[in-house]
Amino acid sequence: MTRHDAAAAKMAALFDPEPEVWGLRGDPYVWRTLRDRLAGTDVPPTTEAATALLRAAFAEVVGVDLDTPESSVYREQYAHGGMSSGVVHLDTWRERLMPMLVERAGLLARAA
């Protein structure tokens, strides 16, 4: 990847491939909503900036900050059928999904 290509990297690149394992049924819908919301945004140059951007977008999309003590929240817009339909597993986002996205952002930033 050339310096120009890395500089032009967009946040959408962080979301591909999708995880093979989710926490609850609402998680893939949040993932795709975040991808769509951030698609045209440049990948920040630092992992700190990427973390702040991702966490802010998550709070907007889910309506709750990841620092909340709750382990999951129900969001009707992500309910598409199934037993845990519409439930976003915050613990999975804190422990696995958000770190995965931040790591991917760091890899792209270092390639710049």
Buried (B, 14 or more C-beta within 10 A) or exposed (E): EEEEEBBEBEBBBBBEEEBEEBBBBBBBBBBEBBBEBBEEEBBBBEBEEBBEBBBEBBBEBBEBEBEEEEEBBEBEEBBEEEEBBBBBBBEBBBEBBBEBBBEBBBBBBEBB
